[in-house]
């Protein structure tokens, strides 16, 4: 193993999105030696995705200035960036942490980094689109809303002519606005809730984040400009097509979120973008044993204190892993975790500049903490206004695929619960195999938990969700790589001794 | 009344309810939530020296293949056979000694020369010295075994209560008359301790301790692959590891495919209590040894690992039968890594005993009070 294969640092940050960049910059500014690992080819994460052929997010991307500032800070403070690498395993080692890495497919393997050791670890792994199954969702032409947006941001392409965007949450509006601006015909945005009404119930929370309001107004204006119909309390209840999407059924939902059959209409479409909020990526945090809780949107998230410290000593989390709350909140939490790690490692802070001594740092931390609390209230209001409709399972048919990797239909999940006695998502997984395939339940885990709750009447618990979501291998790894990761030397008497 | 909704508890419930006994199963967790969900589903004769455990394994062969034949498809029973391989001539010679003893005891086994190995497993490493083929070795999906045995028990009138932890025993003098649980008291003429690695703790509650201790094992799972491994294939060293009482990490390669196409890779043994933190060198070592057996696995992707705790006794024999120290208390525990395979024989024997009949197999070697004279090493 070459020495460059193994990096050692004071602080390792996983994820170079808003939270990770902020955390790394803050810790490095205090004089700490920081390594950032990210699977993307360039820093920025999902939120600040780089445009086609350009360095940095496309003009007009929200918070582009923040990205430039954070990005510049990394260079100034000597943060080492390891892009194009996935962390496949995280473990505790002596007084710190060891991350095992593998390059993503198209990364030049000669420059591969195999391992990062650090005294402190900040996990900023973000989240990904949450999906709910619907008949026909396995047809080509059905995408996650975030996937459609990613294609647009990165390649400038819209993979369809007539688009329906459906699910819940303000993200749908952002995606639809982007697609419409790029020239796609968005025939409907279907919001399962009536969020404006929900919003009015918590006006103070909404007022706490004025930047969000500005953003929302901008998207709404884009939709109006392109005459995109916005339907509330409506869901896509079936996707039609043989080889690919041909049309979708749109059905109004009653107050329990159940489809009202009489209102069903069929609309021609060739692209369906579905989004039901986001699922935090907790793989590394769960493996390391961080305590969790259920957030307002039903997601499993990690518990942190007011310095973003998890319950595992030396392990911090910032951004969506502590609760889905968006990029602005992620930056605040990232900065706060950087400040906390600096304090915990006993650094004075900002030694390079020599101006930001103790008192002003604690003032900054206090400001950030109050911002985080404000952001949390905003997120809670949003989660309350945009829940997954309680009656959504009514649109599932027996043959609707729940787990696409293992091709597990809804009927098999029902059988596991009703006939075989499964009462929790993990037992359902063991008996019917949803979540056993390539994606290890990252796509179907949330839906499987909701279906289990619906069938058993038992509420989901953090314990049950973490039993389903525990993934000691955070990414698939070849047996050869796994074998090579063990560098202890021992005498061998047989090939397998 | 059966404590434990794992494979052994489910098998006891199945055979007891089939005998007409009224059965209640309780478990503090979900069904098959412990060791039964953490193994490979082995039904093996190959890894056992002649003795009481092999007798039990041979009885289990008959129960799986005859008594339960009609249900075999429910739990993916696969009579795939086992192939044990040795890397060196001494290892193969030792294996031949074992097969000779096993054959005399009624095990079906054929010695295999190095030249014949590829006919059994085309993708095995080339530098092996020989092996043995055990056609009786088989595999099931253990969670489905538990779920279906409990389902069949329920249809014979049994009840299954999950989320109910046993906190104590109801007594009349020395006699056990039921259990206290977090969901209320349950009276019963007979209480069966089938609590797997937690059976020791349950027996303490009853004041009739049996020394069942946890021995951790890790399994590595690959992506679904085209057919690559036909049998359950393992190294001759495995037999020695199973019988060993060493506390330190032991690993010997065990490789097999499942009907889902994934390849399961074991095996590791560690005595670390109920520690749930897996050191990274365990899956790494399993991977290295599996690739040594099947070089083609080098490029296969590992998707996940899982682990569990084998319930073992110091003499590596299970505890099966009535406890003379606490009349009314029966044990069905301590099967170590063989619990899935042996579960159905255990259930059948216990049902015979509980209905007052002679058991098909003498239970003396499995007696709960056999440890009394030699206290276990903690």
Interface residues (C-beta under 8 A of the other chain):
Chain A: X89 X91 X92 X98 X100 X289 X406 X416 X419 X420 X421 X422 X423 X424 X426 X427 X430 X431 X433 X436 X437 X438 X440 X471 X472 X473 X476 X477 X478 X479 X480 X482 X483 X484 X485 X486 X488 X494 X495 X496 X497
Chain B: X30 X31 X32 X33 X37 X87 X88 X91 X125 X127 X143 X144 X147 X148 X150 X151 X160 X162 X163 X220 X222 X223 X224 X235 X237 X252 X253 X260 X262 X265 X277 X278 X279 X280 X281 X283 X284 X285 X287 X288 X289 X290 X291 X292 X293 X297 X298 X299 X300 X301 X302 X303 X304 X305
